Amino acid sequence: MNIIKISHKHGRRRLRLECDSSLVVTSFKITNIVPWQLSTRWHNCIHMTKIMNFVVFDVYHEGNAC
């Protein structure tokens, strides 16, 4: 959320978010799964991403292995 806010503040219009958590990626599609304590900040971030060229995707990482 902080990166989205900082990018918007500095006028950046392109942002690419790579995440290894599918829950984070899903929360951009289904906004009501975000805890209520973060919902206002989250909805503000969603609004900021709608005016950006914003891409979020899940990067699959295998678990640690020997």
C-alpha positions as CSV (number, residue, x, y, z in Angstrom):
1,M,0.0,0.0,0.0
2,N,2.8,2.4,0.8
3,I,4.5,1.8,-2.6
4,I,1.2,2.5,-4.4
5,K,0.7,5.7,-2.4
6,I,4.3,6.9,-3.0
7,S,4.2,6.2,-6.7
8,H,0.9,8.1,-7.0
9,K,2.3,11.0,-5.0
10,H,5.3,11.3,-7.3
11,G,3.3,11.1,-10.4
12,R,4.4,7.7,-11.5
13,R,1.8,6.3,-13.8
14,R,3.3,2.8,-14.4
15,L,3.6,0.3,-11.7
16,R,4.2,-3.5,-11.8
17,L,3.7,-5.5,-8.6
18,E,5.2,-9.0,-8.4
19,C,4.1,-10.9,-5.4
20,D,4.5,-14.5,-4.2
21,S,1.2,-14.4,-2.3
22,S,-1.9,-15.3,-4.3
23,L,-4.0,-13.8,-1.5
24,V,-2.6,-10.4,-2.2
25,V,-3.2,-10.8,-6.0
26,T,-6.8,-12.0,-5.2
27,S,-7.4,-9.0,-2.9
28,F,-7.0,-6.7,-6.0
29,K,-9.9,-8.5,-7.6
30,I,-12.1,-9.2,-4.6
31,T,-11.6,-6.2,-2.3
32,N,-13.9,-7.4,0.5
33,I,-11.4,-10.0,1.7
34,V,-9.2,-7.3,3.2
35,P,-9.5,-7.0,7.0
36,W,-11.8,-4.1,8.1
37,Q,-8.9,-2.3,9.8
38,L,-7.2,-1.9,6.4
39,S,-10.3,-1.4,4.3
40,T,-10.3,2.4,3.9
41,R,-6.5,2.5,3.1
42,W,-7.0,-0.5,0.7
43,H,-9.9,1.1,-1.2
44,N,-7.8,4.3,-1.5
45,C,-5.0,2.3,-3.0
46,I,-7.4,0.5,-5.4
47,H,-8.7,3.9,-6.5
48,M,-5.1,5.1,-7.2
49,T,-4.3,2.0,-9.2
50,K,-7.3,2.6,-11.5
51,I,-5.7,5.8,-12.8
52,M,-2.3,4.1,-13.3
53,N,-1.0,1.6,-15.8
54,F,-1.0,-1.0,-13.0
55,V,-0.2,-4.7,-13.2
56,V,-0.2,-7.2,-10.4
57,F,0.7,-10.9,-10.8
58,D,1.6,-13.9,-8.7
59,V,5.2,-15.2,-9.0
60,Y,5.3,-18.9,-8.1
61,H,8.1,-19.8,-5.8
62,E,8.8,-23.3,-4.8
63,G,9.4,-24.1,-1.1
64,N,12.8,-24.3,0.3
65,A,14.5,-27.6,-0.6
66,C,17.8,-29.2,0.3
